[in-house]
């Protein structure tokens, strides 16, 4: 649906040339929700603004469907932009237009006859659940409601593509969740292709089918969300995943656990004490992990610390467990974990 | 109670010396001021706002960036604003004569007032329009709006409260400038104050003129504030 080929963009700054994007190539398929994630300054916003050519790339091509956008004249480009809806971090609603007026704006711009505007706007406001607020001004509604207006406005001209530029970054977690659910719902119902720019991993995790990781203007990793986050290959991706899921034991915790293990060894010299770090990835078989272990092997399991995130139904994260049992039993248990693709490391 | 009345009685009787003829003169002068300010303000709005739009959209990084045009317009605006009004008035007499057919009288005074008010209006209108959130312009561009549509549907409506405030500032300044129109026989309240109040030693006339001007400016300002409050939805 969206074909980005070898896209590059540089800016001249007082400190010299700055390469915002270097050789980006992405194919975004029709009907998918595609995430573009990266730390701030990675070039995400530049990339999304290049897709509808609000920013002119230095080189490379953008094609949407059969239409190449790069190289179009201004008037033709304006027509093509009507097929691409866009929502923004700060909503960008006109303060002096009501909710109704804001949604009507793109229709007025496209020259839709007045008689057709009202039913269309009312339908859109119903779709985003704001029919009852149609006469309010943006200053009179909440952030989540403003973004719903933004979404209705972006969908006004029945676009094939919806670009979302950090659309949930200014919202609280609960509102973020409801906006993402709405986008997912619209995507499923209409088959619209959605491109989500974000720095929030939870956004990608929640709704993106595929994701591209952007770092310093380059797409360093592209693939199914699950694959990218469960087996991250690039440092930036790994950093993001570990920031969201992994956790290290603090020195104090580690010390306390060591003491407990020492005491346990003194009481039961026949039993071995081990502290394990289990890393769960998308490849791991996490079914009945802890109860399964306890049932299968004659050992005690104490949960020390865990941070596990659900990525589209798959658990990814880190568990610290203290286990005690005979050395042979513990060895067999660790082997069984390895067979289930759970990376297991002895910490103490 | 009596002492209070006695204390204020000189003040209360201050205006007793004003004759009905003088009141008639005051009325005429008031109408002349309204005429001069009204028409020149209307011209200032009609020419100044488009000029302000031109200044905004040709700015660096703006919708229709054109730095050379921006610089030329900025220079003309600044130059006109630099000339003291009294000098401007006499300096453009040939132009005034060409436009109004005469170089003296109320009609003739409207020309220099408008010429002075246009760049003034343009600058404050430019500032009001620059306050419009750039994100709104980005959003409109993303919708496929043309530059003209962005000006008409986004910049001007969003800046409207600011433009009304700018118009009020211009009108108030014009009321002040119009006092100098007497120099070319333009009449008006300021001229009345100078000729009767100052030159003929009639302090009651001077005071009356000043009071009327204060009330006029106050009324204009209140109307403007009320309009701005009604219009902005921030």
Interface residues (C-beta under 8 A of the other chain):
Chain A: X52 X54 X75 X78 X79 X80 X81 X82 X84 X85 X86 X88 X90 X92 X93 X94 X95 X96 X97 X105 X106 X108 X109 X110 X137 X138 X139 X140 X153 X157 X163
Chain B: X133 X135 X136 X138 X139 X140 X141 X142 X143 X144 X145 X146 X149 X153 X154 X157 X158 X160 X161 X231 X232 X233 X234
